[in-house]
Amino acid sequence: SSYCPEHSPQQDAQVTPEPGTECPICMEPVEDRKTFRTMVCPACKKAWFHRDCIQAQALRAGALFFQCPLCRNDEAFPVEMFVMGIRVPFR
């Protein structure tokens, strides 16, 4: 699906990252708020990711093994990432 900025899906989590928060995949700092390029795990709300990093992980893991790298949630996490536009291949 394709959306304009006004109608694009947004994460429900109303949290902001703590200062110095790093992406657990690339270990680089994330922005200080939710943006199109920054996402948060819906389960633990502590894992912040760059969109490109989580997309690369989804492509490597596939649908059966895609989970939050921090809390290992494999129920709410893949669903939220799919809704947010992360492509998760079946295998």
Secondary structure, 3 states (H helix, E strand, C coil): CCCCCCCCCCCCCCCCCCCCCECCCCCCECCCCCECCEEECCCCCCCEEEHHHHHHHHHHHCCCCCCCCCCCCCCHHHHHHHHCCCCCCCC
